[in-house]
Amino acid sequence: MTGTRLQPYELEPLMPGGAQNGLKEDGGRPRNAYSRALKVSAVAVVSVIGLAAALSCWSPRAQCPVARRLPTVDSETGVGRLPVLGYNTWNAYHCDINESLILETAQLLKSLGLADVGYKYVNIDDCYSEKNRTATGDIVENKARFPSGMRTLTNQIHDLGLKAGIYSDSGWFTCQLYPGSFQNELRDTRLFQEEWGFDLLKYDNCAIPFDTVIKQGMVGKFQRIADALSKLAATTRKPPMVLSLCQWGEEQPWLWAKRFGQSWRTTGDIDPNWGSVTKILDANSFITWASDFYGHNDMDILEVGNGLTYEEAKSHFTAWAFMKSPLLIGTHLASATDETLEILKNTEILAINQDPVVGTSISPFRWGINPDWVSNSTHPAQYWSGESQNGTVFMLLNTLDEPADMSFSLTESPWIRAGRQYSVRDLWTHTDNGTAVRNFTAHAVPAHGVVALLLRDAGDEPEGIYPPCARQAWCMSKNGTKYFPE
């Protein structure tokens, strides 16, 4: 990853006589930013993201008639209220895992200060078990890779003040052909939580039984594991494990998965390149309404530290955080660079993801390069905003392969009040950058770069600003005088 820069801003309402109310640059000299050529085709993914369903209920205050009325599985227990922060082994190690690696990862979360900023889960993905169940029907850990046993490992993780996650599958086998949990749901959840001591279950979608066997759709298949977790919780009188559904966005889980678990994958697997990041962001831009407390669109494991440029990694992390996705580190922590750790430990970005008052995602208010409400995996929506407990959050994303200025009117965001001015906080430079009135411009946003802002109400805007309306269409005085007549 390479390069960083301080963003110069322009906040300039028109004043009487042509006077300007602007914001001076901070004087910091930007470093170089690097871009890579993209070989990504613009592909319409309307069928994948359920555009029709999204359009019917998306708005900043939408009450989706399906997702919003579903009961949440653990709203009473408090399990999974906020997006999970932690580590998952898959992106960095795939099947090359063992207990020493898992324990080292847990210790690195502590020693690198990641646990201090909220990363608490150490999640083991596929390939930890023997290839076959025991004679009595149990999954058993691979004795060569986990000689001390899973209970010893989870005890060590818990002793560090962290939590532990495990993996299984809704089919006969996992995606790497280890035992799945179909028809063994209650047995396996009891093993994972009661005997092994895990706190989270990632539940995959491979090796699907024949229709004549399962006689259920996607919803019914995941209902089985949710029922098992509920039965176990009722028996043990303990909170259930966090359930992370990994069904790759199939059958539109944002419409139903909140009944069963605390997060659901919305797309196929992420890859460590910019095209994959924008493709996932594009798909999720139409379903932001589905995320709230106790239920989150899962945009997949982070690729920060795995080959993205510095600017791309910041954009990736900002988008995942502001859209309230679980944030699971997926890089080799032992060799993590200072830039990687800087991104992952940005407490101002993490505070939006973990906001205890506002659980909803940011949403696009303007697409920018691409026409509004049209899918484009190369140029997804560029202008986003949302609520937070401390003000209005903005994300400006430059999807071009070269630097670009990015401008918008404040009241394009539904969370901004007309006739007010707003203090501007940059969440990457960690600087307060003056006061915005009516308009905002970020100059020379790096290729594939991001601007992340927090705007707070700073009182009435100055008197005498022209034009009298931020929204110029149908701007009219009390006596009927129309400004900007067509």
C-alpha positions as CSV (number, residue, x, y, z in Angstrom):
1,M,0.0,0.0,0.0
2,T,1.3,3.4,-0.9
3,G,0.8,7.1,-0.4
4,T,-1.3,9.3,1.8
5,R,-2.5,12.9,1.5
6,L,-4.3,15.6,3.4
7,Q,-7.5,16.7,1.6
8,P,-7.9,20.4,0.7
9,Y,-11.5,21.5,0.9
10,E,-13.8,24.2,-0.5
11,L,-16.9,25.2,1.4
12,E,-18.2,28.2,-0.6
13,P,-21.8,29.5,-0.5
14,L,-22.4,32.5,-2.7
15,M,-22.6,35.8,-0.8
16,P,-24.0,39.2,-1.7
17,G,-21.7,41.1,-4.1
18,G,-19.8,38.0,-5.0
19,A,-18.1,37.6,-1.6
20,Q,-17.1,34.1,-0.6
21,N,-17.2,32.3,2.7
22,G,-14.5,29.7,2.2
23,L,-12.2,27.4,4.1
24,K,-8.5,27.7,3.8
25,E,-6.4,24.7,3.1
26,D,-4.4,23.3,6.0
27,G,-1.1,23.7,4.1
28,G,-0.1,20.0,4.4
29,R,1.7,18.8,1.3
30,P,0.1,15.7,-0.1
31,R,2.3,12.6,-0.7
32,N,2.0,10.7,-4.0
33,A,-1.0,8.5,-4.6
34,Y,-0.8,5.5,-6.8
35,S,-3.5,3.9,-9.0
36,R,-3.8,0.7,-10.8
37,A,-5.5,0.0,-14.2
38,L,-8.8,-1.7,-13.8
39,K,-9.8,-4.5,-16.1
40,V,-13.3,-4.7,-14.9
41,S,-16.4,-4.7,-17.1
42,A,-19.5,-2.8,-16.0
43,V,-22.0,-5.6,-15.4
44,A,-25.6,-5.2,-14.5
45,V,-26.4,-7.2,-11.3
46,V,-30.0,-6.3,-11.0
47,S,-31.0,-10.0,-10.6
48,V,-28.4,-10.5,-7.9
49,I,-29.1,-7.5,-5.7
50,G,-32.9,-7.6,-6.0
51,L,-33.2,-4.1,-7.3
52,A,-36.9,-4.2,-7.6
53,A,-37.3,-5.1,-3.9
54,A,-34.7,-2.5,-2.9
55,L,-36.3,0.3,-4.8
56,S,-39.7,-0.4,-3.3
57,C,-38.5,0.2,0.3
58,W,-35.2,2.2,0.0
59,S,-35.2,5.7,1.4
60,P,-33.3,7.3,4.3
61,R,-36.3,6.7,6.6
62,A,-37.8,3.7,4.8
63,Q,-39.7,1.1,6.7
64,C,-39.2,-1.9,4.5
65,P,-42.4,-4.0,4.7
66,V,-40.5,-7.2,4.9
67,A,-37.1,-6.7,6.6
68,R,-38.2,-4.0,9.1
69,R,-41.1,-6.1,10.5
70,L,-39.2,-9.3,11.0
71,P,-38.5,-10.3,14.6
72,T,-34.8,-10.3,15.4
73,V,-33.6,-13.4,16.9
74,D,-31.5,-11.9,19.8
75,S,-32.8,-8.5,20.4
76,E,-33.7,-9.5,24.0
77,T,-30.4,-11.2,24.8
78,G,-28.2,-8.5,23.4
79,V,-26.3,-10.9,21.2
80,G,-25.0,-9.4,18.0
81,R,-26.5,-5.9,18.5
82,L,-23.5,-4.2,16.9
83,P,-21.4,-5.5,13.9
84,V,-18.7,-8.1,14.9
85,L,-15.1,-6.8,15.0
86,G,-12.3,-9.4,14.9
87,Y,-10.3,-11.7,12.8
88,N,-11.1,-14.5,10.4
89,T,-8.5,-17.0,9.1
90,W,-9.7,-17.6,5.6
91,N,-8.3,-14.7,3.5
92,A,-4.8,-15.0,4.9
93,Y,-4.4,-18.7,5.5
94,H,-7.3,-20.7,3.8
95,C,-6.8,-24.3,5.1
96,D,-3.2,-23.8,6.4
97,I,-4.3,-23.3,10.0
98,N,-3.3,-24.8,13.4
99,E,-3.7,-24.0,17.1
100,S,-0.3,-22.2,17.3
101,L,-1.3,-19.9,14.5
102,I,-4.7,-19.2,16.1
103,L,-3.2,-18.4,19.5
104,E,-0.5,-16.2,17.9
105,T,-3.2,-14.3,16.1
106,A,-5.1,-13.8,19.3
107,Q,-2.0,-12.6,21.0
108,L,-1.2,-10.2,18.1
109,L,-4.7,-8.7,18.4
110,K,-3.7,-7.8,21.9
111,S,-0.1,-6.7,21.4
112,L,-0.8,-4.6,18.3
113,G,-3.5,-2.7,20.0
114,L,-6.3,-4.1,17.8
115,A,-8.2,-5.6,20.8
116,D,-8.0,-2.2,22.5
117,V,-10.0,-0.6,19.7
118,G,-12.6,-3.3,19.6
119,Y,-11.4,-6.3,17.6
120,K,-12.5,-9.1,20.0
121,Y,-13.3,-12.2,17.9
122,V,-10.8,-14.7,16.7
123,N,-12.7,-16.8,14.1
124,I,-11.5,-20.1,12.8
125,D,-12.8,-20.8,9.3
126,D,-12.9,-24.1,7.3
127,C,-10.5,-27.1,7.5
128,Y,-10.0,-27.4,11.3
129,S,-11.6,-30.9,11.7
130,E,-11.0,-34.4,10.7
131,K,-12.5,-35.5,7.4
132,N,-15.0,-37.8,9.0
133,R,-17.2,-37.8,12.1
134,T,-16.5,-40.1,15.0
135,A,-18.3,-43.4,15.4
136,T,-20.8,-41.7,17.7
137,G,-21.5,-39.0,15.1
138,D,-19.4,-36.0,16.4
139,I,-17.2,-33.6,14.5
140,V,-13.7,-33.9,15.9
141,E,-10.8,-31.4,15.6
142,N,-7.8,-32.4,13.5
143,K,-5.4,-33.9,16.1
144,A,-2.3,-33.0,14.1
145,R,-3.3,-29.3,13.8
146,F,-5.1,-28.9,17.1
147,P,-3.3,-31.4,19.4
148,S,-4.4,-29.6,22.6
149,G,-8.1,-29.7,21.6
150,M,-10.5,-26.9,20.9
151,R,-11.6,-26.3,24.5
152,T,-8.0,-25.6,25.6
153,L,-7.6,-23.2,22.7
154,T,-10.9,-21.3,23.4
155,N,-9.9,-21.1,27.1
156,Q,-6.6,-19.5,26.1
157,I,-8.4,-17.0,23.8
158,H,-10.9,-16.2,26.5
159,D,-8.1,-15.7,29.0
160,L,-6.8,-12.9,26.7
161,G,-10.2,-11.1,27.0
162,L,-11.2,-12.2,23.5
163,K,-13.9,-14.3,22.0
164,A,-13.7,-17.3,19.7
165,G,-15.6,-18.2,16.5
166,I,-15.9,-21.5,14.7
167,Y,-17.2,-22.6,11.2
168,S,-19.7,-25.1,9.8
169,D,-21.9,-25.6,6.8
170,S,-25.6,-26.0,6.2
171,G,-25.0,-28.9,3.8
172,W,-23.6,-32.4,4.0
173,F,-20.0,-31.1,3.8
174,T,-18.2,-27.8,4.2
175,C,-16.9,-26.0,1.1
176,Q,-13.6,-27.8,1.6
177,L,-15.4,-31.2,2.1
178,Y,-15.1,-31.5,5.8
179,P,-18.2,-32.6,7.8
180,G,-21.1,-30.2,7.5
181,S,-24.0,-29.9,9.9
182,F,-27.0,-30.8,7.9
183,Q,-29.2,-33.2,10.1
184,N,-26.7,-32.7,12.9
185,E,-27.6,-29.1,13.8
186,L,-28.4,-29.5,17.5
187,R,-25.6,-32.0,18.1
188,D,-23.1,-29.6,16.5
189,T,-24.2,-26.4,18.1
190,R,-24.0,-28.2,21.5
191,L,-20.5,-29.3,20.6
192,F,-19.4,-25.9,19.4
193,Q,-20.8,-23.9,22.3
194,E,-21.0,-26.2,25.3
195,E,-18.0,-28.5,24.8
196,W,-15.6,-26.4,22.8
197,G,-16.6,-23.0,24.2
198,F,-17.1,-21.0,21.0
199,D,-19.0,-17.7,20.9
200,L,-19.8,-17.3,17.2
201,L,-20.7,-19.6,14.4
202,K,-20.1,-18.9,10.7
203,Y,-22.5,-21.0,8.7
204,D,-21.7,-21.7,5.0
205,N,-23.8,-22.9,2.1
206,C,-22.0,-25.7,0.3
207,A,-22.9,-29.4,-0.4
208,I,-26.6,-28.7,-0.5
209,P,-28.7,-31.8,-0.1
210,F,-30.9,-33.0,-3.0
211,D,-34.4,-31.4,-3.1
212,T,-36.0,-34.8,-2.4
213,V,-34.0,-34.9,0.9
214,I,-34.1,-31.4,2.2
215,K,-37.6,-30.4,0.8
216,Q,-36.8,-26.8,1.9
217,G,-35.6,-23.6,0.3
218,M,-32.8,-21.4,1.4
219,V,-34.9,-20.0,4.3
220,G,-35.8,-23.4,5.6
221,K,-32.2,-24.6,5.4
222,F,-31.0,-21.8,7.7
223,Q,-34.1,-22.1,9.9
224,R,-32.7,-25.4,11.0
225,I,-29.5,-24.0,12.6
226,A,-31.4,-21.1,14.1
227,D,-33.9,-23.5,15.7
228,A,-30.9,-25.6,17.1
229,L,-29.3,-22.5,18.6
230,S,-32.7,-21.5,20.2
231,K,-33.2,-25.0,21.6
232,L,-29.7,-25.0,23.0
233,A,-30.1,-21.6,24.6
234,A,-33.4,-22.7,26.2
235,T,-31.8,-25.8,27.6
236,T,-28.6,-24.2,28.9
237,R,-30.2,-20.8,29.8
238,K,-27.1,-19.1,28.2
239,P,-27.1,-16.6,25.4
240,P,-26.8,-18.2,22.0
241,M,-23.8,-18.0,19.8
242,V,-23.6,-15.1,17.3
243,L,-24.8,-16.6,14.0
244,S,-23.1,-15.4,10.8
245,L,-24.9,-16.7,7.7
246,C,-22.6,-17.2,4.7
247,Q,-24.9,-17.9,1.8
248,W,-23.3,-15.4,-0.6
249,G,-26.3,-13.2,-1.2
250,E,-28.4,-16.1,-2.7
251,E,-32.2,-15.8,-2.3
252,Q,-32.0,-12.2,-1.1
253,P,-31.1,-12.8,2.6
254,W,-31.5,-9.2,3.5
255,L,-35.3,-9.9,3.3
256,W,-35.3,-12.8,5.7
257,A,-32.0,-13.6,7.4
258,K,-32.5,-11.2,10.3
259,R,-35.0,-13.7,11.8
260,F,-32.2,-16.2,12.2
261,G,-28.8,-14.6,12.7
262,Q,-26.9,-11.3,13.3
263,S,-25.3,-11.0,9.8
264,W,-25.7,-12.4,6.3
265,R,-23.4,-12.4,3.4
266,T,-24.7,-10.3,0.5
267,T,-22.4,-11.3,-2.3
268,G,-19.9,-13.9,-3.4
269,D,-16.4,-14.0,-1.9
270,I,-14.2,-10.9,-1.9
271,D,-10.9,-10.8,-3.7
272,P,-7.8,-8.6,-2.9
273,N,-8.3,-6.2,-5.8
274,W,-10.1,-2.9,-6.3
275,G,-12.6,-4.3,-8.8
276,S,-13.9,-6.8,-6.2
277,V,-14.3,-4.0,-3.7
278,T,-16.3,-1.8,-6.1
279,K,-18.4,-4.8,-7.2
280,I,-19.4,-5.6,-3.6
281,L,-20.0,-2.0,-2.8
282,D,-22.2,-1.6,-5.9
283,A,-24.4,-4.6,-4.9
284,N,-24.8,-3.3,-1.4
285,S,-25.6,0.2,-2.4
286,F,-29.2,-0.9,-3.1
287,I,-29.9,-2.8,0.1
288,T,-28.5,-0.4,2.8
289,W,-32.0,-0.3,4.4
290,A,-31.6,-3.9,5.7
291,S,-28.8,-3.2,8.2
292,D,-29.7,-2.1,11.8
293,F,-29.1,-3.3,15.3
294,Y,-29.0,-7.1,15.6
295,G,-28.8,-7.6,11.8
296,H,-26.1,-6.5,9.4
297,N,-25.3,-6.9,5.7
298,D,-22.0,-8.8,5.7
299,M,-19.8,-7.5,2.9
300,D,-17.2,-10.2,3.6
301,I,-13.8,-10.3,5.2
302,L,-11.5,-7.3,4.9
303,E,-8.7,-7.3,2.4
304,V,-6.8,-4.4,4.0
305,G,-3.1,-5.4,4.0
306,N,-3.5,-7.9,1.1
307,G,-2.3,-5.9,-1.9
308,L,-4.7,-2.9,-2.2
309,T,-3.0,0.5,-2.5
310,Y,-3.1,2.7,0.6
311,E,-6.0,4.8,-0.9
312,E,-7.9,1.7,-2.0
313,A,-7.6,0.2,1.5
314,K,-8.9,3.3,3.2
315,S,-11.8,3.4,0.8
316,H,-12.6,-0.3,1.4
317,F,-12.4,0.0,5.1
318,T,-14.4,3.2,5.2
319,A,-17.2,1.8,3.1
320,W,-17.4,-1.5,5.1
321,A,-17.4,0.4,8.4
322,F,-19.9,3.1,7.5
323,M,-22.3,0.5,6.0
324,K,-22.3,-1.4,9.3
325,S,-20.7,-4.6,7.9
326,P,-18.9,-6.9,10.3
327,L,-15.2,-6.0,10.2
328,L,-13.1,-9.1,10.2
329,I,-9.4,-8.6,9.6
330,G,-8.1,-11.0,7.0
331,T,-4.3,-10.4,6.6
332,H,-1.1,-11.8,8.2
333,L,-0.9,-9.8,11.4
334,A,2.7,-10.9,12.1
335,S,3.8,-8.9,9.0
336,A,1.2,-6.1,9.1
337,T,2.7,-2.8,8.0
338,D,2.2,0.5,9.9
339,E,-0.1,1.7,7.1
340,T,-2.3,-1.5,7.5
341,L,-2.5,-1.0,11.3
342,E,-3.2,2.7,10.9
343,I,-6.2,1.9,8.8
344,L,-7.5,-0.9,10.9
345,K,-7.1,1.1,14.1
346,N,-8.8,4.4,13.0
347,T,-11.0,4.9,16.0
348,E,-13.0,7.7,14.4
349,I,-14.1,5.3,11.5
350,L,-14.7,2.4,13.9
351,A,-16.9,4.7,16.1
352,I,-19.3,5.0,13.2
353,N,-19.5,1.2,12.8
354,Q,-19.9,0.6,16.5
355,D,-22.3,3.5,17.1
356,P,-24.5,2.5,20.1
357,V,-27.3,5.0,19.2
358,V,-27.6,4.7,15.4
359,G,-27.5,1.2,13.9
360,T,-28.3,2.1,10.3
361,S,-26.0,2.2,7.4
362,I,-25.0,5.2,5.3
363,S,-26.8,5.3,1.9
364,P,-26.1,7.0,-1.4
365,F,-27.7,10.4,-2.1
366,R,-26.1,10.7,-5.5
367,W,-24.4,8.1,-7.7
368,G,-22.1,10.6,-9.5
369,I,-20.4,9.2,-12.5
370,N,-23.0,6.5,-12.9
371,P,-26.7,7.5,-13.3
372,D,-28.7,7.3,-10.0
373,W,-30.2,3.9,-9.3
374,V,-28.2,2.1,-12.0
375,S,-25.8,-0.7,-11.1
376,N,-22.2,-0.4,-12.2
377,S,-19.6,-2.5,-10.7
378,T,-16.7,-0.2,-11.8
379,H,-18.3,3.1,-10.8
380,P,-20.7,2.4,-7.8
381,A,-22.3,5.3,-6.0
382,Q,-19.9,8.0,-5.0
383,Y,-21.8,10.3,-2.6
384,W,-23.1,8.8,0.6
385,S,-24.4,10.1,3.9
386,G,-26.1,8.8,7.1
387,E,-26.9,9.5,10.7
388,S,-24.6,9.0,13.7
389,Q,-25.0,9.9,17.4
390,N,-22.6,12.8,16.9
391,G,-23.7,14.3,13.6
392,T,-24.1,13.5,9.9
393,V,-21.6,11.2,8.3
394,F,-20.5,11.6,4.6
395,M,-18.4,9.3,2.4
396,L,-17.1,10.6,-0.9
397,L,-15.6,7.9,-3.1
398,N,-13.5,8.6,-6.2
399,T,-13.9,5.5,-8.4
400,L,-11.8,7.1,-11.2
401,D,-8.2,6.1,-12.0
402,E,-7.1,9.6,-11.5
403,P,-7.5,12.4,-8.9
404,A,-10.8,14.3,-9.0
405,D,-12.6,17.1,-7.3
406,M,-15.9,16.0,-5.6
407,S,-18.6,18.6,-4.8
408,F,-22.1,18.4,-3.4
409,S,-24.8,20.6,-1.8
410,L,-25.2,19.8,1.9
411,T,-28.9,19.5,1.7
412,E,-28.6,16.7,-0.9
413,S,-28.3,14.6,2.2
414,P,-31.6,14.1,4.0
415,W,-29.9,14.5,7.4
416,I,-28.8,18.1,6.8
417,R,-31.1,21.0,7.7
418,A,-31.5,24.0,5.4
419,G,-30.5,27.4,6.8
420,R,-27.8,25.9,9.0
421,Q,-24.0,25.8,8.9
422,Y,-21.9,22.8,9.9
423,S,-18.5,22.2,11.4
424,V,-16.5,19.7,9.4
425,R,-14.4,16.9,10.9
426,D,-12.1,14.8,8.6
427,L,-12.1,11.3,10.0
428,W,-8.9,10.3,8.2
429,T,-6.7,13.4,8.8
430,H,-8.3,13.7,12.2
431,T,-8.6,17.5,11.8
432,D,-11.3,20.0,12.2
433,N,-11.6,21.8,8.9
434,G,-13.8,24.9,9.4
435,T,-17.5,25.4,8.7
436,A,-19.5,24.4,5.7
437,V,-22.4,26.5,4.5
438,R,-24.6,25.2,1.6
439,N,-21.9,23.5,-0.4
440,F,-18.8,21.3,0.0
441,T,-15.9,20.5,-2.3
442,A,-13.0,18.1,-1.7
443,H,-10.2,18.9,-4.1
444,A,-8.0,16.3,-5.8
445,V,-9.4,13.2,-4.1
446,P,-6.9,10.5,-5.0
447,A,-7.6,7.8,-7.5
448,H,-9.8,5.2,-5.8
449,G,-9.6,7.3,-2.7
450,V,-12.1,8.4,-0.1
451,V,-13.1,11.4,2.0
452,A,-14.8,10.6,5.3
453,L,-16.5,13.4,7.1
454,L,-18.5,14.1,10.2
455,L,-20.6,17.3,10.0
456,R,-22.1,18.8,13.2
457,D,-24.7,21.5,13.4
458,A,-23.0,24.8,14.2
459,G,-26.0,27.2,14.2
460,D,-27.8,29.4,11.7
461,E,-26.0,30.1,8.4
462,P,-24.9,33.7,7.9
463,E,-27.5,36.2,6.8
464,G,-27.8,37.5,3.3
465,I,-26.7,34.4,1.4
466,Y,-27.8,34.3,-2.2
467,P,-29.6,32.4,-3.5
468,P,-32.2,32.2,-0.7
469,C,-32.8,28.5,-1.1
470,A,-30.2,25.7,-1.1
471,R,-32.7,23.7,-3.1
472,Q,-33.3,25.9,-6.1
473,A,-36.2,24.2,-7.8
474,W,-39.4,25.9,-6.7
475,C,-37.6,28.3,-4.5
476,M,-40.3,30.9,-3.8
477,S,-41.0,33.9,-1.5
478,K,-44.1,34.3,0.7
479,N,-45.6,36.7,-1.9
480,G,-45.2,34.2,-4.7
481,T,-41.9,35.5,-6.3
482,K,-40.2,32.5,-7.8
483,Y,-36.4,32.4,-7.9
484,F,-34.6,30.8,-10.8
485,P,-37.7,30.9,-13.1
486,E,-37.4,28.3,-15.9
